[in-house]
Amino acid sequence: MTGPSLTALLLAGCVLAQTCAAALLGSDLWILDSGLTQAAGSRGAVATGAPEATEAGLRALQRGGNAIDAAVAAALMLGVVDGHNSGLGGGCFLLIHLADGSLVAIDGRETAPAAATETMYLRNGKAVPELSRTGALAAGVPGALAAYEYAARHHGLRPLREHFEAAARVADEGFVVGTRYAGVVKQSAEALARFPATRAVLLRPDGSPWRPGDRLRQRDLACSCRALADAGGQWFYRGRFAQATARWMRHEGGLLTERDFARYRIKLRQPIRTTYRGCEIVGFPPPSSGGVHVAQVLNMIEGFDLRSMGSGSADCAHLLAEALKRAFADRAHWLGDPDFASVPRGLVSKEYARQLAGDLRLAAATPVARHGEPQTVLPGAFGRHTTHFSTADAAGNWVAGTATLNTSFGSKVMVPGT
């Protein structure tokens, strides 16, 4: 899904960030780089796209928190040190398995302003895609903060302020810019420079991009995190942040208003539950496309002997490519926001997968001219450049979180003073 977003607060614009930092509690091994190593632990685990975020999650566990605390701590830190992928101005999906066996799916994606129209990105009758990616019109009401706050208050053990204070310290003291971060800043520099507040933080004083080894401090973001530590989401959705954003939007031709912020609510969704070779697979439902298509692909390849093909073999890669072609054809046609579009439940049925895989051949590539036609097995509907984080604890709480600003640094808009 693509949709609007704000953080650091950057406003809207997903890259799948490779997990490059992991830690296990109750183990001697911490993995804090992109190398893959096997490890075993008994008290908890945290994996994120940045060492600082993994360490924040680990500290939450060490202080007596659970996997939910660790996920929220990691997510907030990612917004500081990996701000081109996610942050307080974006959205997220949180899929939680609680120790009692129950599942919670929190939809914290952004929502469009009440004043949004179907023609807002048209000029002279033609679509101007850049308007939906950069600038004031690209921004929607951020949902990540509301989702993290809901998760922490309903299922966490530690005070939420602890996680905000930890993020504030790193924002204030700064972090060393890595090669990947510097590369994204360089690629986005021209768009970032269009907005004075963004330029002042994400580019050097001479307008050049930050370089690997530079220390990036975000003093206004630190102040925002401390305000959230003191007042919680009220400051963001009904207080000074909403007011500052609405003022900026009025001046710059945006649509977001204080009322849009005040009306934002997370949504609790019903997870997608399927099976693969006897294992239960739980995924996030629409408006996420991930859960549906992981289920679709696994259903399609379940009938093939992958073991005999061998991991990483040409046959295995070919099979996955063929299955993904069919799943993405369906994604483009069927997937949408279930509040506005009917998404067939039949997409994840085993019978439909057999239909899709019916013409799949290991000896040759097959064209996929159009989407499939699933049956609605159950009545009704379900209920992107991006980062992912996963946490677990010894009690049996697990969290899989995906957070995004939609494109690198979202809409590139930073609300002055935030």
Contacts in CASP RR format, 6 or more apart in sequence:
PFRMAT RR
TARGET T0000
AUTHOR 0000-0000-0000
METHOD contacts of the structure
MODEL  1
MTGPSLTALLLAGCVLAQTCAAALLGSDLWILDSGLTQAAGSRGAVATGA
PEATEAGLRALQRGGNAIDAAVAAALMLGVVDGHNSGLGGGCFLLIHLAD
GSLVAIDGRETAPAAATETMYLRNGKAVPELSRTGALAAGVPGALAAYEY
AARHHGLRPLREHFEAAARVADEGFVVGTRYAGVVKQSAEALARFPATRA
VLLRPDGSPWRPGDRLRQRDLACSCRALADAGGQWFYRGRFAQATARWMR
HEGGLLTERDFARYRIKLRQPIRTTYRGCEIVGFPPPSSGGVHVAQVLNM
IEGFDLRSMGSGSADCAHLLAEALKRAFADRAHWLGDPDFASVPRGLVSK
EYARQLAGDLRLAAATPVARHGEPQTVLPGAFGRHTTHFSTADAAGNWVA
GTATLNTSFGSKVMVPGT
1 109 0 8 1.000
1 286 0 8 1.000
1 287 0 8 1.000
1 288 0 8 1.000
1 289 0 8 1.000
1 335 0 8 1.000
1 336 0 8 1.000
1 337 0 8 1.000
1 384 0 8 1.000
2 13 0 8 1.000
2 14 0 8 1.000
2 132 0 8 1.000
2 384 0 8 1.000
2 406 0 8 1.000
3 12 0 8 1.000
3 13 0 8 1.000
3 109 0 8 1.000
3 110 0 8 1.000
3 112 0 8 1.000
3 132 0 8 1.000
3 140 0 8 1.000
3 406 0 8 1.000
4 11 0 8 1.000
4 12 0 8 1.000
4 13 0 8 1.000
4 110 0 8 1.000
4 112 0 8 1.000
4 132 0 8 1.000
4 138 0 8 1.000
4 139 0 8 1.000
4 140 0 8 1.000
4 141 0 8 1.000
4 406 0 8 1.000
4 411 0 8 1.000
5 11 0 8 1.000
5 12 0 8 1.000
5 13 0 8 1.000
5 89 0 8 1.000
5 90 0 8 1.000
5 91 0 8 1.000
5 110 0 8 1.000
5 138 0 8 1.000
5 139 0 8 1.000
5 140 0 8 1.000
5 142 0 8 1.000
5 404 0 8 1.000
5 405 0 8 1.000
5 406 0 8 1.000
5 410 0 8 1.000
5 411 0 8 1.000
6 12 0 8 1.000
6 88 0 8 1.000
6 89 0 8 1.000
6 90 0 8 1.000
6 139 0 8 1.000
6 140 0 8 1.000
6 142 0 8 1.000
6 245 0 8 1.000
6 411 0 8 1.000
6 413 0 8 1.000
6 415 0 8 1.000
7 79 0 8 1.000
7 83 0 8 1.000
7 86 0 8 1.000
7 87 0 8 1.000
7 88 0 8 1.000
7 89 0 8 1.000
7 90 0 8 1.000
7 142 0 8 1.000
7 405 0 8 1.000
7 409 0 8 1.000
7 410 0 8 1.000
7 414 0 8 1.000
8 79 0 8 1.000
8 80 0 8 1.000
8 83 0 8 1.000
8 87 0 8 1.000
8 88 0 8 1.000
8 89 0 8 1.000
8 201 0 8 1.000
8 218 0 8 1.000
8 220 0 8 1.000
8 221 0 8 1.000
8 224 0 8 1.000
8 414 0 8 1.000
8 418 0 8 1.000
9 87 0 8 1.000
9 88 0 8 1.000
9 89 0 8 1.000
9 142 0 8 1.000
9 221 0 8 1.000
9 224 0 8 1.000
9 241 0 8 1.000
9 245 0 8 1.000
9 414 0 8 1.000
9 415 0 8 1.000
9 418 0 8 1.000
10 83 0 8 1.000
10 87 0 8 1.000
10 89 0 8 1.000
10 90 0 8 1.000
10 198 0 8 1.000
10 405 0 8 1.000
10 409 0 8 1.000
10 410 0 8 1.000
10 411 0 8 1.000
10 412 0 8 1.000
10 413 0 8 1.000
10 414 0 8 1.000
11 89 0 8 1.000
11 135 0 8 1.000
11 136 0 8 1.000
11 138 0 8 1.000
11 139 0 8 1.000
11 140 0 8 1.000
11 245 0 8 1.000
11 410 0 8 1.000
11 411 0 8 1.000
11 412 0 8 1.000
11 413 0 8 1.000
11 414 0 8 1.000
11 415 0 8 1.000
12 89 0 8 1.000
12 90 0 8 1.000
12 110 0 8 1.000
12 138 0 8 1.000
12 139 0 8 1.000
12 140 0 8 1.000
12 405 0 8 1.000
12 406 0 8 1.000
12 410 0 8 1.000
12 411 0 8 1.000
12 413 0 8 1.000
13 133 0 8 1.000
13 134 0 8 1.000
13 138 0 8 1.000
13 139 0 8 1.000
13 405 0 8 1.000
13 406 0 8 1.000
13 407 0 8 1.000
13 409 0 8 1.000
13 410 0 8 1.000
13 411 0 8 1.000
14 85 0 8 1.000
14 384 0 8 1.000
14 385 0 8 1.000
14 386 0 8 1.000
14 404 0 8 1.000
14 405 0 8 1.000
14 406 0 8 1.000
14 407 0 8 1.000
15 84 0 8 1.000
15 85 0 8 1.000
15 385 0 8 1.000
15 386 0 8 1.000
15 387 0 8 1.000
15 408 0 8 1.000
16 385 0 8 1.000
16 386 0 8 1.000
16 387 0 8 1.000
16 388 0 8 1.000
17 49 0 8 1.000
17 82 0 8 1.000
17 85 0 8 1.000
17 386 0 8 1.000
17 387 0 8 1.000
17 388 0 8 1.000
18 34 0 8 1.000
18 49 0 8 1.000
19 47 0 8 1.000
19 48 0 8 1.000
19 49 0 8 1.000
19 388 0 8 1.000
19 389 0 8 1.000
19 390 0 8 1.000
20 33 0 8 1.000
20 34 0 8 1.000
20 35 0 8 1.000
20 49 0 8 1.000
20 50 0 8 1.000
20 51 0 8 1.000
21 31 0 8 1.000
21 32 0 8 1.000
21 33 0 8 1.000
21 47 0 8 1.000
21 48 0 8 1.000
21 49 0 8 1.000
21 50 0 8 1.000
21 51 0 8 1.000
21 53 0 8 1.000
21 54 0 8 1.000
21 55 0 8 1.000
22 30 0 8 1.000
22 31 0 8 1.000
22 32 0 8 1.000
22 39 0 8 1.000
22 45 0 8 1.000
22 46 0 8 1.000
22 47 0 8 1.000
22 48 0 8 1.000
22 54 0 8 1.000
23 30 0 8 1.000
23 31 0 8 1.000
23 32 0 8 1.000
23 45 0 8 1.000
23 46 0 8 1.000
23 47 0 8 1.000
23 54 0 8 1.000
23 55 0 8 1.000
23 57 0 8 1.000
23 58 0 8 1.000
24 30 0 8 1.000
24 39 0 8 1.000
24 40 0 8 1.000
24 41 0 8 1.000
24 43 0 8 1.000
24 44 0 8 1.000
24 45 0 8 1.000
25 41 0 8 1.000
25 42 0 8 1.000
25 43 0 8 1.000
25 44 0 8 1.000
25 45 0 8 1.000
25 46 0 8 1.000
25 58 0 8 1.000
25 61 0 8 1.000
25 62 0 8 1.000
26 41 0 8 1.000
26 42 0 8 1.000
26 43 0 8 1.000
26 44 0 8 1.000
27 39 0 8 1.000
27 40 0 8 1.000
27 41 0 8 1.000
27 42 0 8 1.000
29 37 0 8 1.000
29 39 0 8 1.000
30 58 0 8 1.000
31 37 0 8 1.000
31 39 0 8 1.000
32 51 0 8 1.000
32 54 0 8 1.000
32 55 0 8 1.000
33 51 0 8 1.000
42 394 0 8 1.000
43 61 0 8 1.000
43 393 0 8 1.000
43 394 0 8 1.000
44 61 0 8 1.000
44 67 0 8 1.000
44 391 0 8 1.000
44 392 0 8 1.000
44 393 0 8 1.000
44 394 0 8 1.000
45 390 0 8 1.000
45 391 0 8 1.000
45 392 0 8 1.000
46 54 0 8 1.000
46 57 0 8 1.000
46 58 0 8 1.000
46 61 0 8 1.000
46 70 0 8 1.000
46 74 0 8 1.000
46 389 0 8 1.000
46 390 0 8 1.000
46 391 0 8 1.000
47 54 0 8 1.000
47 389 0 8 1.000
47 390 0 8 1.000
47 391 0 8 1.000
48 54 0 8 1.000
48 57 0 8 1.000
48 74 0 8 1.000
48 77 0 8 1.000
48 78 0 8 1.000
48 387 0 8 1.000
48 388 0 8 1.000
48 389 0 8 1.000
48 390 0 8 1.000
49 78 0 8 1.000
49 82 0 8 1.000
49 387 0 8 1.000
49 388 0 8 1.000
49 389 0 8 1.000
50 77 0 8 1.000
50 78 0 8 1.000
50 81 0 8 1.000
50 82 0 8 1.000
52 77 0 8 1.000
52 80 0 8 1.000
52 81 0 8 1.000
52 170 0 8 1.000
52 175 0 8 1.000
53 74 0 8 1.000
53 75 0 8 1.000
53 77 0 8 1.000
53 78 0 8 1.000
53 81 0 8 1.000
53 82 0 8 1.000
53 389 0 8 1.000
54 74 0 8 1.000
55 77 0 8 1.000
56 73 0 8 1.000
56 74 0 8 1.000
56 76 0 8 1.000
56 77 0 8 1.000
56 163 0 8 1.000
56 166 0 8 1.000
56 167 0 8 1.000
57 69 0 8 1.000
57 70 0 8 1.000
57 71 0 8 1.000
57 73 0 8 1.000
57 74 0 8 1.000
57 77 0 8 1.000
57 391 0 8 1.000
58 70 0 8 1.000
59 73 0 8 1.000
59 166 0 8 1.000
60 69 0 8 1.000
60 70 0 8 1.000
60 72 0 8 1.000
60 73 0 8 1.000
60 74 0 8 1.000
60 158 0 8 1.000
60 162 0 8 1.000
60 163 0 8 1.000
61 67 0 8 1.000
61 69 0 8 1.000
61 70 0 8 1.000
61 391 0 8 1.000
61 393 0 8 1.000
63 158 0 8 1.000
63 162 0 8 1.000
64 157 0 8 1.000
64 158 0 8 1.000
65 156 0 8 1.000
65 157 0 8 1.000
65 158 0 8 1.000
65 393 0 8 1.000
66 155 0 8 1.000
66 156 0 8 1.000
66 157 0 8 1.000
66 393 0 8 1.000
66 395 0 8 1.000
66 397 0 8 1.000
67 96 0 8 1.000
67 391 0 8 1.000
67 392 0 8 1.000
67 393 0 8 1.000
67 396 0 8 1.000
67 397 0 8 1.000
67 398 0 8 1.000
67 399 0 8 1.000
68 96 0 8 1.000
68 151 0 8 1.000
68 152 0 8 1.000
68 155 0 8 1.000
68 156 0 8 1.000
68 157 0 8 1.000
68 391 0 8 1.000
68 397 0 8 1.000
68 399 0 8 1.000
69 152 0 8 1.000
69 156 0 8 1.000
69 157 0 8 1.000
69 158 0 8 1.000
69 163 0 8 1.000
70 391 0 8 1.000
70 393 0 8 1.000
70 399 0 8 1.000
71 94 0 8 1.000
71 151 0 8 1.000
71 389 0 8 1.000
71 390 0 8 1.000
71 391 0 8 1.000
71 399 0 8 1.000
71 401 0 8 1.000
72 148 0 8 1.000
72 151 0 8 1.000
72 152 0 8 1.000
72 156 0 8 1.000
72 160 0 8 1.000
72 163 0 8 1.000
73 162 0 8 1.000
73 163 0 8 1.000
73 166 0 8 1.000
74 389 0 8 1.000
74 391 0 8 1.000
75 86 0 8 1.000
75 87 0 8 1.000
75 92 0 8 1.000
75 144 0 8 1.000
75 148 0 8 1.000
75 389 0 8 1.000
75 401 0 8 1.000
75 403 0 8 1.000
76 88 0 8 1.000
76 148 0 8 1.000
76 163 0 8 1.000
76 164 0 8 1.000
76 166 0 8 1.000
76 167 0 8 1.000
76 225 0 8 1.000
77 166 0 8 1.000
77 167 0 8 1.000
77 170 0 8 1.000
78 85 0 8 1.000
78 86 0 8 1.000
78 87 0 8 1.000
78 387 0 8 1.000
78 389 0 8 1.000
78 403 0 8 1.000
79 85 0 8 1.000
79 86 0 8 1.000
79 87 0 8 1.000
79 88 0 8 1.000
79 167 0 8 1.000
80 167 0 8 1.000
80 170 0 8 1.000
80 171 0 8 1.000
80 175 0 8 1.000
80 218 0 8 1.000
80 221 0 8 1.000
80 225 0 8 1.000
81 170 0 8 1.000
81 175 0 8 1.000
81 181 0 8 1.000
82 181 0 8 1.000
82 387 0 8 1.000
83 405 0 8 1.000
83 409 0 8 1.000
84 181 0 8 1.000
84 184 0 8 1.000
84 185 0 8 1.000
84 188 0 8 1.000
84 405 0 8 1.000
84 408 0 8 1.000
84 409 0 8 1.000
84 410 0 8 1.000
85 385 0 8 1.000
85 386 0 8 1.000
85 387 0 8 1.000
85 403 0 8 1.000
85 404 0 8 1.000
85 405 0 8 1.000
85 408 0 8 1.000
86 92 0 8 1.000
86 144 0 8 1.000
86 386 0 8 1.000
86 387 0 8 1.000
86 403 0 8 1.000
86 404 0 8 1.000
86 405 0 8 1.000
87 144 0 8 1.000
87 403 0 8 1.000
87 405 0 8 1.000
88 142 0 8 1.000
88 144 0 8 1.000
88 145 0 8 1.000
88 224 0 8 1.000
88 228 0 8 1.000
88 236 0 8 1.000
89 142 0 8 1.000
89 143 0 8 1.000
89 144 0 8 1.000
89 145 0 8 1.000
89 405 0 8 1.000
90 110 0 8 1.000
90 142 0 8 1.000
90 143 0 8 1.000
90 144 0 8 1.000
90 403 0 8 1.000
90 404 0 8 1.000
90 405 0 8 1.000
90 406 0 8 1.000
90 410 0 8 1.000
91 108 0 8 1.000
91 109 0 8 1.000
91 110 0 8 1.000
91 142 0 8 1.000
91 143 0 8 1.000
91 144 0 8 1.000
91 147 0 8 1.000
91 403 0 8 1.000
91 404 0 8 1.000
91 405 0 8 1.000
92 106 0 8 1.000
92 108 0 8 1.000
92 109 0 8 1.000
92 143 0 8 1.000
92 144 0 8 1.000
92 147 0 8 1.000
92 148 0 8 1.000
92 401 0 8 1.000
92 402 0 8 1.000
92 403 0 8 1.000
92 404 0 8 1.000
93 105 0 8 1.000
93 106 0 8 1.000
93 107 0 8 1.000
93 108 0 8 1.000
93 109 0 8 1.000
93 147 0 8 1.000
93 284 0 8 1.000
93 288 0 8 1.000
93 401 0 8 1.000
93 402 0 8 1.000
93 403 0 8 1.000
94 104 0 8 1.000
94 105 0 8 1.000
94 106 0 8 1.000
94 108 0 8 1.000
94 147 0 8 1.000
94 148 0 8 1.000
94 151 0 8 1.000
94 399 0 8 1.000
94 400 0 8 1.000
94 401 0 8 1.000
95 103 0 8 1.000
95 104 0 8 1.000
95 105 0 8 1.000
95 106 0 8 1.000
95 271 0 8 1.000
95 282 0 8 1.000
95 283 0 8 1.000
95 284 0 8 1.000
95 399 0 8 1.000
95 400 0 8 1.000
95 401 0 8 1.000
96 103 0 8 1.000
96 104 0 8 1.000
96 105 0 8 1.000
96 106 0 8 1.000
96 151 0 8 1.000
96 155 0 8 1.000
96 397 0 8 1.000
96 398 0 8 1.000
96 399 0 8 1.000
97 103 0 8 1.000
97 282 0 8 1.000
97 396 0 8 1.000
97 397 0 8 1.000
97 398 0 8 1.000
97 399 0 8 1.000
98 104 0 8 1.000
98 155 0 8 1.000
98 396 0 8 1.000
98 397 0 8 1.000
99 395 0 8 1.000
99 396 0 8 1.000
99 397 0 8 1.000
103 271 0 8 1.000
103 282 0 8 1.000
104 151 0 8 1.000
104 155 0 8 1.000
104 268 0 8 1.000
105 268 0 8 1.000
105 269 0 8 1.000
105 270 0 8 1.000
105 271 0 8 1.000
105 283 0 8 1.000
105 284 0 8 1.000
105 285 0 8 1.000
106 147 0 8 1.000
106 150 0 8 1.000
106 151 0 8 1.000
106 266 0 8 1.000
106 267 0 8 1.000
106 268 0 8 1.000
106 269 0 8 1.000
107 147 0 8 1.000
107 266 0 8 1.000
107 267 0 8 1.000
107 268 0 8 1.000
107 269 0 8 1.000
107 287 0 8 1.000
107 288 0 8 1.000
108 143 0 8 1.000
108 144 0 8 1.000
108 146 0 8 1.000
108 147 0 8 1.000
108 266 0 8 1.000
108 267 0 8 1.000
109 143 0 8 1.000
109 287 0 8 1.000
110 140 0 8 1.000
110 141 0 8 1.000
110 142 0 8 1.000
110 143 0 8 1.000
111 140 0 8 1.000
111 141 0 8 1.000
111 143 0 8 1.000
111 260 0 8 1.000
111 264 0 8 1.000
112 140 0 8 1.000
112 141 0 8 1.000
113 140 0 8 1.000
113 141 0 8 1.000
113 254 0 8 1.000
113 255 0 8 1.000
113 256 0 8 1.000
113 257 0 8 1.000
113 260 0 8 1.000
114 255 0 8 1.000
114 257 0 8 1.000
114 259 0 8 1.000
114 260 0 8 1.000
114 263 0 8 1.000
115 255 0 8 1.000
115 257 0 8 1.000
116 255 0 8 1.000
119 125 0 8 1.000
120 131 0 8 1.000
120 137 0 8 1.000
120 255 0 8 1.000
121 127 0 8 1.000
121 128 0 8 1.000
121 129 0 8 1.000
121 131 0 8 1.000
121 132 0 8 1.000
121 137 0 8 1.000
122 128 0 8 1.000
123 131 0 8 1.000
131 137 0 8 1.000
131 138 0 8 1.000
132 138 0 8 1.000
133 406 0 8 1.000
133 407 0 8 1.000
133 410 0 8 1.000
133 411 0 8 1.000
134 191 0 8 1.000
134 194 0 8 1.000
134 411 0 8 1.000
134 412 0 8 1.000
135 194 0 8 1.000
135 195 0 8 1.000
135 252 0 8 1.000
135 411 0 8 1.000
135 412 0 8 1.000
135 413 0 8 1.000
136 248 0 8 1.000
136 249 0 8 1.000
136 252 0 8 1.000
136 253 0 8 1.000
136 254 0 8 1.000
136 255 0 8 1.000
136 411 0 8 1.000
136 413 0 8 1.000
137 253 0 8 1.000
137 254 0 8 1.000
137 255 0 8 1.000
138 410 0 8 1.000
138 411 0 8 1.000
138 413 0 8 1.000
139 249 0 8 1.000
139 254 0 8 1.000
139 256 0 8 1.000
139 411 0 8 1.000
139 413 0 8 1.000
140 256 0 8 1.000
140 260 0 8 1.000
141 256 0 8 1.000
141 260 0 8 1.000
141 261 0 8 1.000
141 263 0 8 1.000
141 264 0 8 1.000
142 236 0 8 1.000
142 264 0 8 1.000
143 264 0 8 1.000
143 266 0 8 1.000
144 403 0 8 1.000
145 228 0 8 1.000
145 233 0 8 1.000
145 236 0 8 1.000
145 237 0 8 1.000
146 233 0 8 1.000
146 237 0 8 1.000
146 264 0 8 1.000
146 265 0 8 1.000
146 266 0 8 1.000
147 266 0 8 1.000
148 160 0 8 1.000
148 163 0 8 1.000
149 160 0 8 1.000
149 232 0 8 1.000
149 233 0 8 1.000
150 266 0 8 1.000
151 399 0 8 1.000
152 158 0 8 1.000
152 160 0 8 1.000
152 163 0 8 1.000
153 160 0 8 1.000
155 397 0 8 1.000
160 229 0 8 1.000
160 232 0 8 1.000
161 229 0 8 1.000
161 230 0 8 1.000
161 232 0 8 1.000
164 225 0 8 1.000
164 226 0 8 1.000
164 228 0 8 1.000
164 229 0 8 1.000
164 232 0 8 1.000
165 225 0 8 1.000
165 226 0 8 1.000
165 229 0 8 1.000
167 225 0 8 1.000
168 221 0 8 1.000
168 222 0 8 1.000
168 223 0 8 1.000
168 225 0 8 1.000
168 226 0 8 1.000
168 229 0 8 1.000
169 222 0 8 1.000
171 217 0 8 1.000
171 218 0 8 1.000
171 219 0 8 1.000
171 221 0 8 1.000
171 222 0 8 1.000
171 225 0 8 1.000
172 217 0 8 1.000
172 218 0 8 1.000
172 219 0 8 1.000
172 222 0 8 1.000
173 217 0 8 1.000
174 215 0 8 1.000
174 216 0 8 1.000
174 217 0 8 1.000
174 218 0 8 1.000
175 215 0 8 1.000
175 216 0 8 1.000
176 213 0 8 1.000
176 214 0 8 1.000
176 215 0 8 1.000
176 216 0 8 1.000
177 185 0 8 1.000
177 210 0 8 1.000
177 211 0 8 1.000
177 212 0 8 1.000
177 213 0 8 1.000
177 214 0 8 1.000
177 215 0 8 1.000
177 216 0 8 1.000
178 212 0 8 1.000
178 213 0 8 1.000
179 212 0 8 1.000
181 210 0 8 1.000
181 216 0 8 1.000
182 209 0 8 1.000
182 210 0 8 1.000
182 211 0 8 1.000
182 212 0 8 1.000
182 213 0 8 1.000
182 214 0 8 1.000
183 209 0 8 1.000
184 408 0 8 1.000
184 409 0 8 1.000
185 192 0 8 1.000
185 202 0 8 1.000
185 203 0 8 1.000
185 209 0 8 1.000
185 210 0 8 1.000
186 209 0 8 1.000
187 408 0 8 1.000
188 408 0 8 1.000
188 409 0 8 1.000
188 412 0 8 1.000
189 203 0 8 1.000
189 207 0 8 1.000
189 208 0 8 1.000
189 209 0 8 1.000
191 409 0 8 1.000
191 412 0 8 1.000
192 198 0 8 1.000
192 199 0 8 1.000
192 202 0 8 1.000
192 203 0 8 1.000
192 409 0 8 1.000
192 412 0 8 1.000
193 199 0 8 1.000
193 203 0 8 1.000
193 207 0 8 1.000
194 412 0 8 1.000
195 412 0 8 1.000
195 413 0 8 1.000
195 414 0 8 1.000
196 416 0 8 1.000
197 414 0 8 1.000
197 415 0 8 1.000
197 416 0 8 1.000
197 417 0 8 1.000
198 409 0 8 1.000
198 412 0 8 1.000
198 413 0 8 1.000
198 414 0 8 1.000
199 207 0 8 1.000
201 218 0 8 1.000
201 220 0 8 1.000
201 221 0 8 1.000
201 414 0 8 1.000
202 210 0 8 1.000
202 216 0 8 1.000
202 409 0 8 1.000
202 414 0 8 1.000
203 209 0 8 1.000
203 210 0 8 1.000
204 210 0 8 1.000
204 214 0 8 1.000
210 216 0 8 1.000
220 417 0 8 1.000
220 418 0 8 1.000
221 418 0 8 1.000
223 417 0 8 1.000
224 241 0 8 1.000
224 418 0 8 1.000
227 235 0 8 1.000
227 240 0 8 1.000
227 241 0 8 1.000
228 235 0 8 1.000
228 236 0 8 1.000
231 239 0 8 1.000
235 241 0 8 1.000
236 242 0 8 1.000
236 261 0 8 1.000
237 261 0 8 1.000
237 262 0 8 1.000
237 264 0 8 1.000
238 258 0 8 1.000
238 261 0 8 1.000
238 262 0 8 1.000
241 261 0 8 1.000
241 415 0 8 1.000
241 418 0 8 1.000
242 258 0 8 1.000
242 261 0 8 1.000
242 262 0 8 1.000
243 258 0 8 1.000
244 415 0 8 1.000
244 416 0 8 1.000
244 417 0 8 1.000
244 418 0 8 1.000
245 256 0 8 1.000
245 261 0 8 1.000
245 415 0 8 1.000
245 418 0 8 1.000
246 256 0 8 1.000
246 257 0 8 1.000
246 258 0 8 1.000
246 261 0 8 1.000
248 415 0 8 1.000
248 416 0 8 1.000
249 255 0 8 1.000
249 256 0 8 1.000
249 257 0 8 1.000
267 339 0 8 1.000
269 284 0 8 1.000
269 285 0 8 1.000
269 382 0 8 1.000
269 383 0 8 1.000
270 285 0 8 1.000
270 382 0 8 1.000
270 383 0 8 1.000
271 282 0 8 1.000
271 283 0 8 1.000
271 284 0 8 1.000
271 285 0 8 1.000
272 282 0 8 1.000
272 283 0 8 1.000
272 284 0 8 1.000
272 285 0 8 1.000
272 291 0 8 1.000
272 292 0 8 1.000
272 295 0 8 1.000
272 348 0 8 1.000
272 382 0 8 1.000
273 280 0 8 1.000
273 281 0 8 1.000
273 282 0 8 1.000
273 283 0 8 1.000
274 280 0 8 1.000
274 281 0 8 1.000
274 295 0 8 1.000
274 298 0 8 1.000
274 299 0 8 1.000
274 348 0 8 1.000
275 281 0 8 1.000
276 298 0 8 1.000
276 299 0 8 1.000
276 302 0 8 1.000
277 302 0 8 1.000
281 294 0 8 1.000
281 295 0 8 1.000
281 298 0 8 1.000
283 290 0 8 1.000
283 291 0 8 1.000
283 294 0 8 1.000
283 295 0 8 1.000
283 400 0 8 1.000
284 290 0 8 1.000
284 291 0 8 1.000
284 400 0 8 1.000
284 402 0 8 1.000
285 291 0 8 1.000
285 292 0 8 1.000
285 338 0 8 1.000
285 382 0 8 1.000
285 383 0 8 1.000
286 292 0 8 1.000
286 335 0 8 1.000
286 336 0 8 1.000
286 337 0 8 1.000
286 338 0 8 1.000
286 343 0 8 1.000
286 381 0 8 1.000
286 382 0 8 1.000
286 383 0 8 1.000
287 335 0 8 1.000
287 336 0 8 1.000
287 337 0 8 1.000
287 338 0 8 1.000
287 339 0 8 1.000
288 402 0 8 1.000
289 331 0 8 1.000
289 335 0 8 1.000
289 336 0 8 1.000
292 331 0 8 1.000
292 335 0 8 1.000
292 343 0 8 1.000
292 347 0 8 1.000
292 348 0 8 1.000
292 382 0 8 1.000
293 324 0 8 1.000
293 327 0 8 1.000
293 328 0 8 1.000
293 330 0 8 1.000
293 331 0 8 1.000
295 347 0 8 1.000
295 348 0 8 1.000
296 323 0 8 1.000
296 326 0 8 1.000
296 327 0 8 1.000
296 330 0 8 1.000
296 347 0 8 1.000
296 348 0 8 1.000
296 353 0 8 1.000
296 356 0 8 1.000
297 320 0 8 1.000
297 323 0 8 1.000
297 324 0 8 1.000
297 327 0 8 1.000
299 348 0 8 1.000
299 349 0 8 1.000
299 350 0 8 1.000
299 352 0 8 1.000
299 353 0 8 1.000
299 354 0 8 1.000
300 323 0 8 1.000
300 326 0 8 1.000
300 327 0 8 1.000
300 353 0 8 1.000
300 356 0 8 1.000
300 357 0 8 1.000
300 360 0 8 1.000
301 319 0 8 1.000
301 320 0 8 1.000
301 323 0 8 1.000
301 357 0 8 1.000
302 350 0 8 1.000
302 353 0 8 1.000
303 357 0 8 1.000
304 319 0 8 1.000
304 362 0 8 1.000
306 316 0 8 1.000
306 319 0 8 1.000
309 315 0 8 1.000
309 316 0 8 1.000
309 319 0 8 1.000
310 316 0 8 1.000
315 362 0 8 1.000
318 362 0 8 1.000
318 365 0 8 1.000
319 360 0 8 1.000
319 362 0 8 1.000
321 365 0 8 1.000
322 360 0 8 1.000
322 361 0 8 1.000
322 365 0 8 1.000
322 366 0 8 1.000
323 356 0 8 1.000
323 357 0 8 1.000
323 360 0 8 1.000
325 368 0 8 1.000
326 356 0 8 1.000
326 357 0 8 1.000
326 360 0 8 1.000
326 368 0 8 1.000
326 372 0 8 1.000
329 368 0 8 1.000
329 370 0 8 1.000
329 371 0 8 1.000
329 372 0 8 1.000
330 347 0 8 1.000
330 371 0 8 1.000
330 372 0 8 1.000
330 374 0 8 1.000
332 371 0 8 1.000
333 370 0 8 1.000
333 371 0 8 1.000
333 372 0 8 1.000
334 343 0 8 1.000
334 344 0 8 1.000
334 347 0 8 1.000
334 371 0 8 1.000
334 374 0 8 1.000
335 343 0 8 1.000
336 343 0 8 1.000
338 381 0 8 1.000
338 382 0 8 1.000
338 383 0 8 1.000
341 381 0 8 1.000
342 380 0 8 1.000
342 381 0 8 1.000
343 381 0 8 1.000
343 382 0 8 1.000
344 374 0 8 1.000
344 375 0 8 1.000
344 376 0 8 1.000
344 381 0 8 1.000
345 376 0 8 1.000
345 377 0 8 1.000
345 378 0 8 1.000
345 380 0 8 1.000
345 381 0 8 1.000
345 382 0 8 1.000
346 352 0 8 1.000
346 374 0 8 1.000
346 375 0 8 1.000
346 376 0 8 1.000
346 377 0 8 1.000
346 378 0 8 1.000
347 374 0 8 1.000
349 374 0 8 1.000
349 375 0 8 1.000
349 377 0 8 1.000
351 375 0 8 1.000
351 377 0 8 1.000
352 374 0 8 1.000
352 375 0 8 1.000
352 377 0 8 1.000
355 372 0 8 1.000
356 372 0 8 1.000
359 366 0 8 1.000
360 366 0 8 1.000
384 404 0 8 1.000
384 406 0 8 1.000
384 407 0 8 1.000
385 404 0 8 1.000
385 405 0 8 1.000
385 406 0 8 1.000
385 407 0 8 1.000
385 408 0 8 1.000
386 402 0 8 1.000
386 403 0 8 1.000
386 404 0 8 1.000
387 402 0 8 1.000
387 403 0 8 1.000
387 404 0 8 1.000
388 400 0 8 1.000
388 401 0 8 1.000
388 402 0 8 1.000
388 403 0 8 1.000
389 399 0 8 1.000
389 401 0 8 1.000
389 403 0 8 1.000
390 398 0 8 1.000
390 399 0 8 1.000
390 400 0 8 1.000
390 401 0 8 1.000
391 398 0 8 1.000
391 399 0 8 1.000
392 398 0 8 1.000
392 399 0 8 1.000
405 411 0 8 1.000
END
